[in-house]
Amino acid sequence: MNADPRSPLRLVAVGDVGSGAAYHVGDEAMLQGLIETAGQSHVAVEWTVMSLDPSRSSAQWDIRATPRLTFDDCAGPAEREARLAEMDRVLQARPDQWSVSAPAEWRTSLSAIAESDGVVIAGGGNLSQSWPAAVFERTAVVRAARR
């Protein structure tokens, strides 16, 4: 946790952003609004965005971006549950160990969460049965943040 009140607040934001093929205008707009509103406030924020295309999102908003903890490639509910259980096993380690104990594809994102002061979930379909992979991803992100 950030103990220095003069230091920027370190926030990680997750939403359906960074995809060129399946562009989610609402999620992109909500995230942009969040970043712009925070920029207009008197609170300094150092953002990290979890994105399907981190380099694209980083260039778009001139901020740090990491890969999402995606569940999109899971074949179905059983595979999503198994991946979430794997995430739970990883999260049993101390957060400062996630950068070495987690699978390579999760390390950057989990490290960003561990180093943050908070997590913001942005987007409109976060808890919808139409996008079960997003529900699992947001669950994983919240569990990591709570840890």
N, C-alpha and C positions, 0 to 999 in steps of 0.2 A: 504494500500500500504506500502511496506517495505521502510522505510525512511533511514535506516542505510546502507550505501554502503558496509560495511564489513560483513553484515548479508547475508546468502544465499538467492538467489532469490527463492521464493516459487512458483512453477509451478504445475498446474494440467494438466495431459495429459489424453485424452480420445481416445479410438480406440476399435476395436473389439478384445479385448484381454481377457485372462483368461478362455476361454472355452476349456475344454478337449474334448467334444463331437464334436464341430464344430470349430476345431482349424483353425485359420486364420493366416497362416504362414507369409503372407505379412505384416499384421498389427503388428504381434508380432515382426517381424524383423525390421520394421520401428521404432517401439517404442524402441526396444533395441538399434538401431543405434542412435536414438535421445539421449537416456540416456548416452550411451558411448561417443558420440561426446561432449555432454555438460561436461561430466566428464574429458575430455581431454583439455577442454578450461580453461581459467583463471577465469571463472565465476563459483562461487559456487552455486549449485542448490539443493534445497530440493524438491524432487519429491513427488507428490501424483498421483497415477494412478487410473482412474475409470475403474473397471474391472467386468466381469461377475462372477469371483471367486476371490474376494479380497485377501483371504489368500494365494491362489496359486500365484497370481501376486506379492504379497508382498515378499513371500519366493523366487520366481524366480529372482527378481531384488533387493532384500534387500532394499525395499523402502515402504513407506506408500501406502496403496491401500484402495479404498472405492468402494461400489457398483456403478454400472452405473445407470443413469436415464433412464432405459430401457422402450421402447415402444414395445418391442418384443411380449408381451402377449396381445396386443390390437387386437380385432377381425377384424378391418378394418379401413378405413380412418376416418369414423365418430368417432370411439372410440379414435383414435390417436389425432384427432382435439380436442375432449373433454378433454383428458389428458393434452394436451398442454395449453388449456384454464385454466385448474386447476392450472398448473404450473405458468401461468401468474398471477393468483390471488395470489398465494403464494409469487411471486416475488415483489408484491406491498408493502409488509412489508419491513422494513429496513433489510439489509443483516444480521445484528447481531441478528435478531429475527428469522431467518430461522430455527435455531436449535430447536426452540420450536413451531413455527407456521406451519411448513411444515409437510406433512404426514411422519410418522416414517421412511418409506423406502427411503425417499429423504433426510432426515436430515443430515446424515454424508457427503454425496456428496455435498449438497448445502453449508454446513459449510466449507468444504474444498475449494470450489470456493470462498466463501466470505472472507476467510483468505488468499487467494493466491494473488500473484502479477500478475498472468497471466494464461491463459489457452492455451494449445496446442492441436490441433486436429490432430491426427496421424492416418494414414490408407488410403487405396486406394478406398474404396467404400462409402465414407462419403456422397456423393451427387449423389447417383445413384437410379434410379427408381426401380432397382432390390431389394433394401433394404430400403424401405420407413421408417421403424422403426428407422434406423440409421439417416436418414435425420431429423426426428422429435427430436431424442435425441440430435443431434448436435445443432439443433435450440434452444432447451431448455438450453443446456450448454452455448451457446453464449449469450442468453438473460440473464441468471444468471450472467455471467461474465460482461456483459455491465452494469448491475444494480449495 
